[in-house]
Amino acid sequence: MQSTTIRVSAETRDAVKALAEADDRTLDQQIALMARRERQRAMGRALAHAELTEPVRAVLDGGARTVDAEIG
């Protein structure tokens, strides 16, 4: 895997590192998870403003329950 350097404050680095260590993840894994959750949040925000049919809403509700179960 190719790596890169990103500049963040020591406070941010320490906060992300603490989150990663709490769940036995690497910094790379934690940042990837945070990016995935942010994409999901943005999709949820977009869907919250969309007009949905009942079948679509049922599928999305099932997905939301799965995400809730995953992140506890």
N, CA, C, O and CB atoms as a CASP TS submission, in Angstrom:
PFRMAT TS
TARGET T0000
AUTHOR 0000-0000-0000
METHOD Language model
MODEL 1
PARENT N/A
ATOM      1  N   MET     1       0.851  -1.175   0.000  1.00  0.00           N
ATOM      2  CA  MET     1       0.000   0.000   0.000  1.00  0.00           C
ATOM      3  C   MET     1       0.894   1.234   0.000  1.00  0.00           C
ATOM      4  O   MET     1       1.845   1.333   0.776  1.00  0.00           O
ATOM      5  CB  MET     1      -0.967   0.000   1.224  1.00  0.00           C
ATOM      6  N   GLN     2       0.573   2.157  -0.874  1.00  0.00           N
ATOM      7  CA  GLN     2       1.286   3.414  -0.911  1.00  0.00           C
ATOM      8  C   GLN     2       0.785   4.290   0.231  1.00  0.00           C
ATOM      9  O   GLN     2      -0.406   4.291   0.542  1.00  0.00           O
ATOM     10  CB  GLN     2       1.106   4.120  -2.280  1.00  0.00           C
ATOM     11  N   SER     3       1.692   5.030   0.852  1.00  0.00           N
ATOM     12  CA  SER     3       1.270   5.886   1.957  1.00  0.00           C
ATOM     13  C   SER     3       1.569   7.340   1.618  1.00  0.00           C
ATOM     14  O   SER     3       2.302   7.650   0.678  1.00  0.00           O
ATOM     15  CB  SER     3       1.975   5.478   3.275  1.00  0.00           C
ATOM     16  N   THR     4       0.982   8.205   2.407  1.00  0.00           N
ATOM     17  CA  THR     4       1.177   9.634   2.229  1.00  0.00           C
ATOM     18  C   THR     4       1.151  10.294   3.600  1.00  0.00           C
ATOM     19  O   THR     4       0.808   9.667   4.602  1.00  0.00           O
ATOM     20  CB  THR     4       0.091  10.242   1.290  1.00  0.00           C
ATOM     21  N   THR     5       1.508  11.528   3.626  1.00  0.00           N
ATOM     22  CA  THR     5       1.490  12.293   4.868  1.00  0.00           C
ATOM     23  C   THR     5       0.400  13.349   4.774  1.00  0.00           C
ATOM     24  O   THR     5       0.275  14.041   3.763  1.00  0.00           O
ATOM     25  CB  THR     5       2.877  12.946   5.150  1.00  0.00           C
ATOM     26  N   ILE     6      -0.379  13.463   5.828  1.00  0.00           N
ATOM     27  CA  ILE     6      -1.353  14.548   5.899  1.00  0.00           C
ATOM     28  C   ILE     6      -1.030  15.361   7.142  1.00  0.00           C
ATOM     29  O   ILE     6      -0.641  14.815   8.174  1.00  0.00           O
ATOM     30  CB  ILE     6      -2.833  14.005   5.932  1.00  0.00           C
ATOM     31  N   ARG     7      -1.194  16.644   7.032  1.00  0.00           N
ATOM     32  CA  ARG     7      -0.884  17.518   8.161  1.00  0.00           C
ATOM     33  C   ARG     7      -2.167  17.808   8.949  1.00  0.00           C
ATOM     34  O   ARG     7      -3.146  18.329   8.414  1.00  0.00           O
ATOM     35  CB  ARG     7      -0.226  18.843   7.669  1.00  0.00           C
ATOM     36  N   VAL     8      -2.128  17.461  10.206  1.00  0.00           N
ATOM     37  CA  VAL     8      -3.223  17.759  11.128  1.00  0.00           C
ATOM     38  C   VAL     8      -2.594  18.243  12.422  1.00  0.00           C
ATOM     39  O   VAL     8      -1.409  18.019  12.668  1.00  0.00           O
ATOM     40  CB  VAL     8      -4.150  16.504  11.370  1.00  0.00           C
ATOM     41  N   SER     9      -3.374  18.891  13.227  1.00  0.00           N
ATOM     42  CA  SER     9      -2.850  19.341  14.516  1.00  0.00           C
ATOM     43  C   SER     9      -2.569  18.124  15.397  1.00  0.00           C
ATOM     44  O   SER     9      -3.123  17.045  15.185  1.00  0.00           O
ATOM     45  CB  SER     9      -3.851  20.312  15.216  1.00  0.00           C
ATOM     46  N   ALA    10      -1.714  18.314  16.368  1.00  0.00           N
ATOM     47  CA  ALA    10      -1.416  17.231  17.311  1.00  0.00           C
ATOM     48  C   ALA    10      -2.679  16.820  18.052  1.00  0.00           C
ATOM     49  O   ALA    10      -2.864  15.642  18.360  1.00  0.00           O
ATOM     50  CB  ALA    10      -0.322  17.662  18.314  1.00  0.00           C
ATOM     51  N   GLU    11      -3.537  17.770  18.337  1.00  0.00           N
ATOM     52  CA  GLU    11      -4.793  17.478  19.039  1.00  0.00           C
ATOM     53  C   GLU    11      -5.681  16.555  18.204  1.00  0.00           C
ATOM     54  O   GLU    11      -6.241  15.590  18.725  1.00  0.00           O
ATOM     55  CB  GLU    11      -5.545  18.785  19.365  1.00  0.00           C
ATOM     56  N   THR    12      -5.810  16.852  16.910  1.00  0.00           N
ATOM     57  CA  THR    12      -6.614  16.008  16.027  1.00  0.00           C
ATOM     58  C   THR    12      -5.994  14.629  15.898  1.00  0.00           C
ATOM     59  O   THR    12      -6.695  13.622  15.996  1.00  0.00           O
ATOM     60  CB  THR    12      -6.759  16.653  14.644  1.00  0.00           C
ATOM     61  N   ARG    13      -4.683  14.570  15.680  1.00  0.00           N
ATOM     62  CA  ARG    13      -3.992  13.280  15.568  1.00  0.00           C
ATOM     63  C   ARG    13      -4.226  12.439  16.810  1.00  0.00           C
ATOM     64  O   ARG    13      -4.530  11.250  16.709  1.00  0.00           O
ATOM     65  CB  ARG    13      -2.483  13.488  15.347  1.00  0.00           C
ATOM     66  N   ASP    14      -4.088  13.046  17.978  1.00  0.00           N
ATOM     67  CA  ASP    14      -4.260  12.304  19.222  1.00  0.00           C
ATOM     68  C   ASP    14      -5.700  11.829  19.404  1.00  0.00           C
ATOM     69  O   ASP    14      -5.934  10.733  19.915  1.00  0.00           O
ATOM     70  CB  ASP    14      -3.846  13.165  20.405  1.00  0.00           C
ATOM     71  N   ALA    15      -6.666  12.653  18.985  1.00  0.00           N
ATOM     72  CA  ALA    15      -8.069  12.269  19.114  1.00  0.00           C
ATOM     73  C   ALA    15      -8.395  11.077  18.204  1.00  0.00           C
ATOM     74  O   ALA    15      -9.078  10.142  18.623  1.00  0.00           O
ATOM     75  CB  ALA    15      -8.983  13.463  18.778  1.00  0.00           C
ATOM     76  N   VAL    16      -7.905  11.114  16.963  1.00  0.00           N
ATOM     77  CA  VAL    16      -8.156  10.008  16.036  1.00  0.00           C
ATOM     78  C   VAL    16      -7.408   8.755  16.497  1.00  0.00           C
ATOM     79  O   VAL    16      -7.929   7.644  16.405  1.00  0.00           O
ATOM     80  CB  VAL    16      -7.730  10.394  14.594  1.00  0.00           C
ATOM     81  N   LYS    17      -6.205   8.941  16.983  1.00  0.00           N
ATOM     82  CA  LYS    17      -5.428   7.803  17.484  1.00  0.00           C
ATOM     83  C   LYS    17      -6.142   7.141  18.660  1.00  0.00           C
ATOM     84  O   LYS    17      -6.180   5.914  18.748  1.00  0.00           O
ATOM     85  CB  LYS    17      -4.015   8.254  17.906  1.00  0.00           C
ATOM     86  N   ALA    18      -6.705   7.941  19.560  1.00  0.00           N
ATOM     87  CA  ALA    18      -7.429   7.386  20.708  1.00  0.00           C
ATOM     88  C   ALA    18      -8.661   6.602  20.248  1.00  0.00           C
ATOM     89  O   ALA    18      -8.956   5.534  20.784  1.00  0.00           O
ATOM     90  CB  ALA    18      -7.847   8.512  21.677  1.00  0.00           C
ATOM     91  N   LEU    19      -9.376   7.131  19.260  1.00  0.00           N
ATOM     92  CA  LEU    19     -10.529   6.410  18.722  1.00  0.00           C
ATOM     93  C   LEU    19     -10.084   5.076  18.118  1.00  0.00           C
ATOM     94  O   LEU    19     -10.719   4.045  18.339  1.00  0.00           O
ATOM     95  CB  LEU    19     -11.259   7.267  17.659  1.00  0.00           C
ATOM     96  N   ALA    20      -8.996   5.106  17.362  1.00  0.00           N
ATOM     97  CA  ALA    20      -8.491   3.887  16.723  1.00  0.00           C
ATOM     98  C   ALA    20      -8.074   2.861  17.776  1.00  0.00           C
ATOM     99  O   ALA    20      -8.432   1.688  17.676  1.00  0.00           O
ATOM    100  CB  ALA    20      -7.301   4.214  15.796  1.00  0.00           C
ATOM    101  N   GLU    21      -7.338   3.287  18.757  1.00  0.00           N
ATOM    102  CA  GLU    21      -6.859   2.366  19.790  1.00  0.00           C
ATOM    103  C   GLU    21      -8.003   1.772  20.595  1.00  0.00           C
ATOM    104  O   GLU    21      -7.944   0.610  20.997  1.00  0.00           O
ATOM    105  CB  GLU    21      -5.894   3.077  20.722  1.00  0.00           C
ATOM    106  N   ALA    22      -9.035   2.556  20.831  1.00  0.00           N
ATOM    107  CA  ALA    22     -10.179   2.066  21.614  1.00  0.00           C
ATOM    108  C   ALA    22     -10.865   0.891  20.932  1.00  0.00           C
ATOM    109  O   ALA    22     -11.438   0.029  21.599  1.00  0.00           O
ATOM    110  CB  ALA    22     -11.187   3.190  21.840  1.00  0.00           C
ATOM    111  N   ASP    23     -10.808   0.857  19.600  1.00  0.00           N
ATOM    112  CA  ASP    23     -11.453  -0.222  18.850  1.00  0.00           C
ATOM    113  C   ASP    23     -10.443  -1.136  18.173  1.00  0.00           C
ATOM    114  O   ASP    23     -10.792  -1.894  17.268  1.00  0.00           O
ATOM    115  CB  ASP    23     -12.392   0.355  17.811  1.00  0.00           C
ATOM    116  N   ASP    24      -9.184  -1.064  18.614  1.00  0.00           N
ATOM    117  CA  ASP    24      -8.117  -1.921  18.087  1.00  0.00           C
ATOM    118  C   ASP    24      -7.992  -1.802  16.570  1.00  0.00           C
ATOM    119  O   ASP    24      -7.926  -2.801  15.854  1.00  0.00           O
ATOM    120  CB  ASP    24      -8.372  -3.378  18.472  1.00  0.00           C
ATOM    121  N   ARG    25      -7.961  -0.548  16.096  1.00  0.00           N
ATOM    122  CA  ARG    25      -7.784  -0.270  14.675  1.00  0.00           C
ATOM    123  C   ARG    25      -6.485   0.499  14.471  1.00  0.00           C
ATOM    124  O   ARG    25      -5.950   1.102  15.401  1.00  0.00           O
ATOM    125  CB  ARG    25      -8.990   0.527  14.109  1.00  0.00           C
ATOM    126  N   THR    26      -5.988   0.466  13.239  1.00  0.00           N
ATOM    127  CA  THR    26      -4.869   1.324  12.873  1.00  0.00           C
ATOM    128  C   THR    26      -5.416   2.711  12.562  1.00  0.00           C
ATOM    129  O   THR    26      -6.621   2.880  12.376  1.00  0.00           O
ATOM    130  CB  THR    26      -4.077   0.742  11.656  1.00  0.00           C
ATOM    131  N   LEU    27      -4.538   3.696  12.505  1.00  0.00           N
ATOM    132  CA  LEU    27      -4.980   5.030  12.111  1.00  0.00           C
ATOM    133  C   LEU    27      -5.592   4.990  10.715  1.00  0.00           C
ATOM    134  O   LEU    27      -6.611   5.635  10.469  1.00  0.00           O
ATOM    135  CB  LEU    27      -3.806   6.029  12.156  1.00  0.00           C
ATOM    136  N   ASP    28      -4.981   4.239   9.799  1.00  0.00           N
ATOM    137  CA  ASP    28      -5.509   4.124   8.449  1.00  0.00           C
ATOM    138  C   ASP    28      -6.927   3.556   8.468  1.00  0.00           C
ATOM    139  O   ASP    28      -7.813   4.076   7.790  1.00  0.00           O
ATOM    140  CB  ASP    28      -4.595   3.244   7.592  1.00  0.00           C
ATOM    141  N   GLN    29      -7.142   2.508   9.230  1.00  0.00           N
ATOM    142  CA  GLN    29      -8.476   1.903   9.312  1.00  0.00           C
ATOM    143  C   GLN    29      -9.481   2.873   9.912  1.00  0.00           C
ATOM    144  O   GLN    29     -10.619   2.955   9.451  1.00  0.00           O
ATOM    145  CB  GLN    29      -8.433   0.616  10.143  1.00  0.00           C
ATOM    146  N   GLN    30      -9.064   3.611  10.943  1.00  0.00           N
ATOM    147  CA  GLN    30      -9.967   4.556  11.596  1.00  0.00           C
ATOM    148  C   GLN    30     -10.345   5.689  10.657  1.00  0.00           C
ATOM    149  O   GLN    30     -11.513   6.070  10.587  1.00  0.00           O
ATOM    150  CB  GLN    30      -9.328   5.118  12.863  1.00  0.00           C
ATOM    151  N   ILE    31      -9.380   6.230   9.939  1.00  0.00           N
ATOM    152  CA  ILE    31      -9.671   7.329   9.016  1.00  0.00           C
ATOM    153  C   ILE    31     -10.564   6.841   7.884  1.00  0.00           C
ATOM    154  O   ILE    31     -11.479   7.556   7.475  1.00  0.00           O
ATOM    155  CB  ILE    31      -8.366   7.927   8.449  1.00  0.00           C
ATOM    156  N   ALA    32     -10.318   5.640   7.370  1.00  0.00           N
ATOM    157  CA  ALA    32     -11.171   5.081   6.319  1.00  0.00           C
ATOM    158  C   ALA    32     -12.602   4.911   6.821  1.00  0.00           C
ATOM    159  O   ALA    32     -13.552   5.209   6.097  1.00  0.00           O
ATOM    160  CB  ALA    32     -10.615   3.729   5.833  1.00  0.00           C
ATOM    161  N   LEU    33     -12.762   4.432   8.061  1.00  0.00           N
ATOM    162  CA  LEU    33     -14.090   4.267   8.636  1.00  0.00           C
ATOM    163  C   LEU    33     -14.781   5.621   8.803  1.00  0.00           C
ATOM    164  O   LEU    33     -15.971   5.751   8.519  1.00  0.00           O
ATOM    165  CB  LEU    33     -14.002   3.544   9.987  1.00  0.00           C
ATOM    166  N   MET    34     -14.045   6.612   9.258  1.00  0.00           N
ATOM    167  CA  MET    34     -14.614   7.944   9.426  1.00  0.00           C
ATOM    168  C   MET    34     -15.053   8.526   8.086  1.00  0.00           C
ATOM    169  O   MET    34     -16.094   9.178   8.009  1.00  0.00           O
ATOM    170  CB  MET    34     -13.601   8.873  10.098  1.00  0.00           C
ATOM    171  N   ALA    35     -14.276   8.298   7.033  1.00  0.00           N
ATOM    172  CA  ALA    35     -14.639   8.779   5.703  1.00  0.00           C
ATOM    173  C   ALA    35     -15.905   8.073   5.223  1.00  0.00           C
ATOM    174  O   ALA    35     -16.794   8.705   4.652  1.00  0.00           O
ATOM    175  CB  ALA    35     -13.481   8.555   4.704  1.00  0.00           C
ATOM    176  N   ARG    36     -15.983   6.764   5.456  1.00  0.00           N
ATOM    177  CA  ARG    36     -17.179   6.005   5.048  1.00  0.00           C
ATOM    178  C   ARG    36     -18.419   6.516   5.776  1.00  0.00           C
ATOM    179  O   ARG    36     -19.475   6.695   5.169  1.00  0.00           O
ATOM    180  CB  ARG    36     -16.988   4.496   5.327  1.00  0.00           C
ATOM    181  N   ARG    37     -18.282   6.747   7.075  1.00  0.00           N
ATOM    182  CA  ARG    37     -19.428   7.244   7.846  1.00  0.00           C
ATOM    183  C   ARG    37     -19.855   8.635   7.383  1.00  0.00           C
ATOM    184  O   ARG    37     -21.046   8.947   7.368  1.00  0.00           O
ATOM    185  CB  ARG    37     -19.089   7.276   9.339  1.00  0.00           C
ATOM    186  N   GLU    38     -18.895   9.461   7.011  1.00  0.00           N
ATOM    187  CA  GLU    38     -19.239  10.797   6.519  1.00  0.00           C
ATOM    188  C   GLU    38     -19.981  10.703   5.186  1.00  0.00           C
ATOM    189  O   GLU    38     -20.941  11.440   4.963  1.00  0.00           O
ATOM    190  CB  GLU    38     -17.968  11.661   6.363  1.00  0.00           C
ATOM    191  N   ARG    39     -19.547   9.804   4.298  1.00  0.00           N
ATOM    192  CA  ARG    39     -20.271   9.608   3.039  1.00  0.00           C
ATOM    193  C   ARG    39     -21.696   9.142   3.315  1.00  0.00           C
ATOM    194  O   ARG    39     -22.638   9.607   2.674  1.00  0.00           O
ATOM    195  CB  ARG    39     -19.538   8.587   2.140  1.00  0.00           C
ATOM    196  N   GLN    40     -21.855   8.220   4.273  1.00  0.00           N
ATOM    197  CA  GLN    40     -23.190   7.729   4.620  1.00  0.00           C
ATOM    198  C   GLN    40     -24.054   8.847   5.198  1.00  0.00           C
ATOM    199  O   GLN    40     -25.244   8.938   4.898  1.00  0.00           O
ATOM    200  CB  GLN    40     -23.091   6.572   5.622  1.00  0.00           C
ATOM    201  N   ARG    41     -23.453   9.691   6.020  1.00  0.00           N
ATOM    202  CA  ARG    41     -24.193  10.804   6.611  1.00  0.00           C
ATOM    203  C   ARG    41     -24.666  11.759   5.522  1.00  0.00           C
ATOM    204  O   ARG    41     -25.801  12.232   5.558  1.00  0.00           O
ATOM    205  CB  ARG    41     -23.323  11.553   7.640  1.00  0.00           C
ATOM    206  N   ALA    42     -23.797  12.043   4.552  1.00  0.00           N
ATOM    207  CA  ALA    42     -24.158  12.944   3.461  1.00  0.00           C
ATOM    208  C   ALA    42     -25.281  12.342   2.619  1.00  0.00           C
ATOM    209  O   ALA    42     -26.197  13.051   2.201  1.00  0.00           O
ATOM    210  CB  ALA    42     -22.931  13.243   2.581  1.00  0.00           C
ATOM    211  N   MET    43     -25.211  11.036   2.370  1.00  0.00           N
ATOM    212  CA  MET    43     -26.288  10.380   1.628  1.00  0.00           C
ATOM    213  C   MET    43     -27.589  10.439   2.409  1.00  0.00           C
ATOM    214  O   MET    43     -28.652  10.678   1.835  1.00  0.00           O
ATOM    215  CB  MET    43     -25.924   8.922   1.318  1.00  0.00           C
ATOM    216  N   GLY    44     -27.511  10.225   3.701  1.00  0.00           N
ATOM    217  CA  GLY    44     -28.705  10.288   4.546  1.00  0.00           C
ATOM    218  C   GLY    44     -29.335  11.666   4.529  1.00  0.00           C
ATOM    219  O   GLY    44     -30.558  11.802   4.490  1.00  0.00           O
ATOM    220  N   ARG    45     -28.490  12.688   4.559  1.00  0.00           N
ATOM    221  CA  ARG    45     -29.002  14.057   4.507  1.00  0.00           C
ATOM    222  C   ARG    45     -29.721  14.299   3.183  1.00  0.00           C
ATOM    223  O   ARG    45     -30.792  14.905   3.156  1.00  0.00           O
ATOM    224  CB  ARG    45     -27.856  15.077   4.693  1.00  0.00           C
ATOM    225  N   ALA    46     -29.131  13.826   2.086  1.00  0.00           N
ATOM    226  CA  ALA    46     -29.771  13.988   0.775  1.00  0.00           C
ATOM    227  C   ALA    46     -31.091  13.223   0.719  1.00  0.00           C
ATOM    228  O   ALA    46     -32.083  13.727   0.191  1.00  0.00           O
ATOM    229  CB  ALA    46     -28.831  13.505  -0.350  1.00  0.00           C
ATOM    230  N   LEU    47     -31.101  12.021   1.256  1.00  0.00           N
ATOM    231  CA  LEU    47     -32.326  11.217   1.235  1.00  0.00           C
ATOM    232  C   LEU    47     -33.413  11.805   2.127  1.00  0.00           C
ATOM    233  O   LEU    47     -34.601  11.642   1.851  1.00  0.00           O
ATOM    234  CB  LEU    47     -32.023   9.793   1.668  1.00  0.00           C
ATOM    235  N   ALA    48     -33.012  12.480   3.186  1.00  0.00           N
ATOM    236  CA  ALA    48     -33.986  13.070   4.100  1.00  0.00           C
ATOM    237  C   ALA    48     -34.846  14.122   3.396  1.00  0.00           C
ATOM    238  O   ALA    48     -35.961  14.411   3.828  1.00  0.00           O
ATOM    239  CB  ALA    48     -33.272  13.694   5.302  1.00  0.00           C
ATOM    240  N   HIS    49     -34.324  14.686   2.320  1.00  0.00           N
ATOM    241  CA  HIS    49     -35.052  15.722   1.596  1.00  0.00           C
ATOM    242  C   HIS    49     -35.725  15.183   0.335  1.00  0.00           C
ATOM    243  O   HIS    49     -36.381  15.931  -0.390  1.00  0.00           O
ATOM    244  CB  HIS    49     -34.113  16.854   1.231  1.00  0.00           C
ATOM    245  N   ALA    50     -35.564  13.898   0.077  1.00  0.00           N
ATOM    246  CA  ALA    50     -36.134  13.297  -1.136  1.00  0.00           C
ATOM    247  C   ALA    50     -37.533  12.758  -0.853  1.00  0.00           C
ATOM    248  O   ALA    50     -37.835  12.344   0.266  1.00  0.00           O
ATOM    249  CB  ALA    50     -35.220  12.163  -1.668  1.00  0.00           C
ATOM    250  N   GLU    51     -38.365  12.769  -1.862  1.00  0.00           N
ATOM    251  CA  GLU    51     -39.698  12.176  -1.762  1.00  0.00           C
ATOM    252  C   GLU    51     -39.558  10.690  -2.062  1.00  0.00           C
ATOM    253  O   GLU    51     -39.176  10.322  -3.173  1.00  0.00           O
ATOM    254  CB  GLU    51     -40.720  12.867  -2.746  1.00  0.00           C
ATOM    255  N   LEU    52     -39.857   9.836  -1.102  1.00  0.00           N
ATOM    256  CA  LEU    52     -39.628   8.403  -1.245  1.00  0.00           C
ATOM    257  C   LEU    52     -40.944   7.627  -1.270  1.00  0.00           C
ATOM    258  O   LEU    52     -41.902   7.966  -0.575  1.00  0.00           O
ATOM    259  CB  LEU    52     -38.741   7.896  -0.111  1.00  0.00           C
ATOM    260  N   THR    53     -40.961   6.582  -2.086  1.00  0.00           N
ATOM    261  CA  THR    53     -42.108   5.681  -2.090  1.00  0.00           C
ATOM    262  C   THR    53     -41.981   4.755  -0.877  1.00  0.00           C
ATOM    263  O   THR    53     -40.899   4.629  -0.304  1.00  0.00           O
ATOM    264  CB  THR    53     -42.189   4.858  -3.432  1.00  0.00           C
ATOM    265  N   GLU    54     -43.057   4.124  -0.493  1.00  0.00           N
ATOM    266  CA  GLU    54     -43.023   3.222   0.667  1.00  0.00           C
ATOM    267  C   GLU    54     -42.038   2.062   0.494  1.00  0.00           C
ATOM    268  O   GLU    54     -41.307   1.751   1.434  1.00  0.00           O
ATOM    269  CB  GLU    54     -44.413   2.667   0.924  1.00  0.00           C
ATOM    270  N   PRO    55     -41.992   1.405  -0.689  1.00  0.00           N
ATOM    271  CA  PRO    55     -41.005   0.319  -0.838  1.00  0.00           C
ATOM    272  C   PRO    55     -39.560   0.806  -0.689  1.00  0.00           C
ATOM    273  O   PRO    55     -38.730   0.121  -0.092  1.00  0.00           O
ATOM    274  CB  PRO    55     -41.174  -0.350  -2.198  1.00  0.00           C
ATOM    275  N   VAL    56     -39.268   1.974  -1.224  1.00  0.00           N
ATOM    276  CA  VAL    56     -37.915   2.525  -1.091  1.00  0.00           C
ATOM    277  C   VAL    56     -37.638   2.868   0.364  1.00  0.00           C
ATOM    278  O   VAL    56     -36.550   2.601   0.872  1.00  0.00           O
ATOM    279  CB  VAL    56     -37.736   3.779  -1.983  1.00  0.00           C
ATOM    280  N   ARG    57     -38.609   3.451   1.026  1.00  0.00           N
ATOM    281  CA  ARG    57     -38.434   3.792   2.445  1.00  0.00           C
ATOM    282  C   ARG    57     -38.184   2.537   3.283  1.00  0.00           C
ATOM    283  O   ARG    57     -37.374   2.570   4.209  1.00  0.00           O
ATOM    284  CB  ARG    57     -39.673   4.544   2.976  1.00  0.00           C
ATOM    285  N   ALA    58     -38.859   1.445   2.975  1.00  0.00           N
ATOM    286  CA  ALA    58     -38.664   0.186   3.714  1.00  0.00           C
ATOM    287  C   ALA    58     -37.238  -0.328   3.545  1.00  0.00           C
ATOM    288  O   ALA    58     -36.620  -0.789   4.505  1.00  0.00           O
ATOM    289  CB  ALA    58     -39.670  -0.883   3.239  1.00  0.00           C
ATOM    290  N   VAL    59     -36.721  -0.249   2.324  1.00  0.00           N
ATOM    291  CA  VAL    59     -35.340  -0.691   2.081  1.00  0.00           C
ATOM    292  C   VAL    59     -34.364   0.189   2.849  1.00  0.00           C
ATOM    293  O   VAL    59     -33.432  -0.319   3.472  1.00  0.00           O
ATOM    294  CB  VAL    59     -35.010  -0.661   0.567  1.00  0.00           C
ATOM    295  N   LEU    60     -34.564   1.489   2.812  1.00  0.00           N
ATOM    296  CA  LEU    60     -33.666   2.408   3.514  1.00  0.00           C
ATOM    297  C   LEU    60     -33.747   2.232   5.025  1.00  0.00           C
ATOM    298  O   LEU    60     -32.729   2.305   5.714  1.00  0.00           O
ATOM    299  CB  LEU    60     -33.994   3.849   3.145  1.00  0.00           C
ATOM    300  N   ASP    61     -34.942   2.002   5.541  1.00  0.00           N
ATOM    301  CA  ASP    61     -35.087   1.760   6.971  1.00  0.00           C
ATOM    302  C   ASP    61     -34.333   0.503   7.391  1.00  0.00           C
ATOM    303  O   ASP    61     -33.712   0.473   8.453  1.00  0.00           O
ATOM    304  CB  ASP    61     -36.565   1.640   7.345  1.00  0.00           C
ATOM    305  N   GLY    62     -34.389  -0.532   6.560  1.00  0.00           N
ATOM    306  CA  GLY    62     -33.638  -1.756   6.846  1.00  0.00           C
ATOM    307  C   GLY    62     -32.143  -1.491   6.851  1.00  0.00           C
ATOM    308  O   GLY    62     -31.421  -2.009   7.704  1.00  0.00           O
ATOM    309  N   GLY    63     -31.677  -0.692   5.910  1.00  0.00           N
ATOM    310  CA  GLY    63     -30.256  -0.325   5.877  1.00  0.00           C
ATOM    311  C   GLY    63     -29.857   0.477   7.098  1.00  0.00           C
ATOM    312  O   GLY    63     -28.775   0.278   7.649  1.00  0.00           O
ATOM    313  N   ALA    64     -30.719   1.381   7.523  1.00  0.00           N
ATOM    314  CA  ALA    64     -30.421   2.188   8.710  1.00  0.00           C
ATOM    315  C   ALA    64     -30.307   1.301   9.954  1.00  0.00           C
ATOM    316  O   ALA    64     -29.440   1.517  10.801  1.00  0.00           O
ATOM    317  CB  ALA    64     -31.512   3.262   8.920  1.00  0.00           C
ATOM    318  N   ARG    65     -31.180   0.314  10.054  1.00  0.00           N
ATOM    319  CA  ARG    65     -31.103  -0.601  11.210  1.00  0.00           C
ATOM    320  C   ARG    65     -29.793  -1.395  11.186  1.00  0.00           C
ATOM    321  O   ARG    65     -29.203  -1.657  12.233  1.00  0.00           O
ATOM    322  CB  ARG    65     -32.316  -1.576  11.217  1.00  0.00           C
ATOM    323  N   THR    66     -29.347  -1.773   9.995  1.00  0.00           N
ATOM    324  CA  THR    66     -28.088  -2.496   9.874  1.00  0.00           C
ATOM    325  C   THR    66     -26.923  -1.619  10.306  1.00  0.00           C
ATOM    326  O   THR    66     -26.031  -2.074  11.023  1.00  0.00           O
ATOM    327  CB  THR    66     -27.884  -2.981   8.437  1.00  0.00           C
ATOM    328  N   VAL    67     -26.928  -0.373   9.878  1.00  0.00           N
ATOM    329  CA  VAL    67     -25.854   0.547  10.263  1.00  0.00           C
ATOM    330  C   VAL    67     -25.882   0.776  11.770  1.00  0.00           C
ATOM    331  O   VAL    67     -24.831   0.782  12.412  1.00  0.00           O
ATOM    332  CB  VAL    67     -25.986   1.894   9.510  1.00  0.00           C
ATOM    333  N   ASP    68     -27.068   0.965  12.341  1.00  0.00           N
ATOM    334  CA  ASP    68     -27.177   1.146  13.783  1.00  0.00           C
ATOM    335  C   ASP    68     -26.598  -0.051  14.533  1.00  0.00           C
ATOM    336  O   ASP    68     -25.901   0.116  15.534  1.00  0.00           O
ATOM    337  CB  ASP    68     -28.637   1.360  14.181  1.00  0.00           C
ATOM    338  N   ALA    69     -26.887  -1.247  14.050  1.00  0.00           N
ATOM    339  CA  ALA    69     -26.385  -2.447  14.696  1.00  0.00           C
ATOM    340  C   ALA    69     -24.861  -2.544  14.572  1.00  0.00           C
ATOM    341  O   ALA    69     -24.182  -3.016  15.484  1.00  0.00           O
ATOM    342  CB  ALA    69     -27.047  -3.686  14.093  1.00  0.00           C
ATOM    343  N   GLU    70     -24.340  -2.093  13.441  1.00  0.00           N
ATOM    344  CA  GLU    70     -22.892  -2.172  13.189  1.00  0.00           C
ATOM    345  C   GLU    70     -22.119  -1.215  14.082  1.00  0.00           C
ATOM    346  O   GLU    70     -21.076  -1.577  14.626  1.00  0.00           O
ATOM    347  CB  GLU    70     -22.586  -1.866  11.720  1.00  0.00           C
ATOM    348  N   ILE    71     -22.624   0.005  14.235  1.00  0.00           N
ATOM    349  CA  ILE    71     -21.863   0.999  14.986  1.00  0.00           C
ATOM    350  C   ILE    71     -22.303   1.099  16.442  1.00  0.00           C
ATOM    351  O   ILE    71     -21.687   1.795  17.250  1.00  0.00           O
ATOM    352  CB  ILE    71     -21.993   2.349  14.326  1.00  0.00           C
ATOM    353  N   GLY    72     -23.383   0.386  16.757  1.00  0.00           N
ATOM    354  CA  GLY    72     -23.849   0.308  18.133  1.00  0.00           C
ATOM    355  C   GLY    72     -24.192   1.621  18.699  1.00  0.00           C
ATOM    356  O   GLY    72     -24.601   1.707  19.856  1.00  0.00           O
TER
END
